[in-house]
Amino acid sequence: MKRFAILFFLGTVFLNAFSQDDDLKFILDSIVNEADLLYSYEKAVWTASDILMSNSKLRKNFGGYVVSHSNDSIFATFIDKTQKQRIAKYYFTKADLNIPFHSETGLSPLTETEQELVDIKIKIADQLSKKKYDVVFPHNYSPNLVLIKEKKEFRLYILMGTSESDIIPFGNDYLFWANSKGKITNWKKFHSRMMSMPTKGPNGEKGTMAVHSHLKSTPYITATDICTFRLYGGLNDIDELMVICTATDKYYKYSIKTNSVVVTDEP
């Protein structure tokens, strides 16, 4: 009887361990999947913006953009200054975000989907000035608002961008959830401040890994961490990101090459 109790106890421990491992894998897989979508949206806009801004006529009438997707295709739509018409649209596959496989330029009516995204983006942005959200944009950094539609609800991420070289602009990132009318229903600030990381040492030596830590309020590596790192770390040939999370006492190591996260108890 005693031996049976010990075996039962050990079996329970092993099952709990496997269950915890499965739960963590599910969480991390979900984070990487969301980061993939975020990166696809932002990288498509980067590429499309460079193309659009090289055209003086389009550049003069530029009034914003929205992004959408269907399966493995990403669509970057640029709107005029009245925010009522489309001036250009660029089509990408997730497999190649450096060159659009199709493009359309010239004034044309927005589709119903595009108009909805424009309207919702404006409505959410108008609410961000409320004091409770504590949204601030540091000097020399520009906010990138990434709106994603999920059925009848929306997610709006705010990521920091920078034109400075040799910098990865981690931190000061947010996520807002909104209903079908564009009213914010919940929100999350992932990092308490900017944590920009130089990609070179004081003597110009090249960095090999990006590292930062999280407070207990953010227990895992985030989709915003991964997206920002892929955008800026990739420009500087840095492949690995290490995030130290005080809530779990774990080290989360992300690799661009494998697009995956490995969890360890020590660096």
Order of alpha helices (4+ residues) and beta strands (2+ residues): alpha-alpha-beta-beta-beta-beta-alpha-beta-beta-beta-beta-beta-beta-beta-alpha-beta-beta-beta
